[in-house]
Amino acid sequence: MTLGIFARCMGANATFRAVHAHPPRAFDGISCLVAPLLLSPRAFLEVTLEAMGLGDKTDEVDRRVGTIASVRLGDGKTSRWAPSVTMPTLTYGVHDDRITRPDDLEEAFEAIGAEQKSMFWIRDTTSRWDGYKYFQRSPERVLEWFAAHCRPDQ
């Protein structure tokens, strides 16, 4: 059987973290990954607080989260784990997403360790939800990725 993973948003982040934390053989049977809407928690916090006029409070909120949860939001930066992701990987995002910045996804994409990787933007919307609905509305690109990378001969 040939397997591919399709994990969105924080599920995609968790997949990157799992690939980073476990020996490569744990993912030997995975042919490829589709990881849309990657989102670093610190980027989300920064954009959200900036939108509320509280951008100068980011470090304080991050410190308090760290006190409560024993982990800082900056520790969840997706690009930290991305070099460990070596299976062919497709990612996409909503370019003008109101809860993050394009550079967060671009940085994660650049850091992905896979030789075969691709990224595209969903444009003309600010709604992250359009990214969640992209596959349902336009499945061709994702299905083509799986068809190209989830073949039994690989």
KAFEN-V464758 format. One record per pair of residues at least 24 apart in sequence whose C-alpha atoms are under 8 Angstrom apart, sorted by the first residue. I is the first residue (numbers start at 1). J is the second residue. Records with the same first field share a line. If there is no record, write none. Layout:
I=J + J
This chain:
1=152
2=29 + 30 + 31 + 150 + 151 + 152
3=29 + 30 + 31 + 32 + 150
4=30 + 31 + 32 + 33 + 34 + 146 + 150
5=30 + 32 + 33 + 34 + 35
6=33 + 34 + 35
7=33 + 34 + 35 + 36
8=35 + 36 + 37 + 38 + 132
9=35 + 36 + 37 + 38 + 39
10=38 + 39
12=36 + 37 + 38
13=38 + 39 + 40 + 78
16=78 + 81 + 82 + 84 + 85
17=78 + 81
19=81 + 84 + 85
20=81 + 82 + 83 + 84 + 85
30=87
31=87 + 88 + 149 + 150 + 154
32=87 + 88 + 89 + 146 + 149 + 150
33=87 + 88 + 89 + 90
34=89 + 90 + 91 + 142
35=89 + 90 + 91 + 92
36=90 + 91 + 92 + 93 + 131
37=91 + 92 + 93 + 94 + 105 + 131 + 132
38=78 + 91 + 93 + 105 + 108
39=78 + 100 + 104 + 105
40=73 + 74 + 76 + 77 + 78 + 104
41=73 + 74 + 76 + 77
42=73 + 74 + 76 + 77
43=100 + 101 + 104
44=99 + 100
47=98 + 99 + 100 + 101
48=99 + 100
78=108
79=107 + 108 + 109 + 111 + 112
80=108 + 111
82=108 + 109 + 111 + 112 + 113
83=111 + 112 + 113 + 114
84=112 + 113
85=112 + 113 + 114
86=112 + 113 + 114 + 115
87=114 + 115 + 116
88=114 + 115 + 116 + 117 + 149
89=114 + 116 + 117 + 118
90=117 + 118 + 119 + 142 + 145
91=118 + 119 + 120
92=119 + 120 + 121 + 122 + 131
93=120 + 121 + 122 + 131
94=121 + 122 + 123 + 125 + 126 + 127 + 128 + 130 + 131
95=121 + 122 + 123 + 125 + 126
96=123 + 124 + 125 + 126 + 127
97=125 + 126 + 127 + 128
98=126 + 127 + 128
99=128
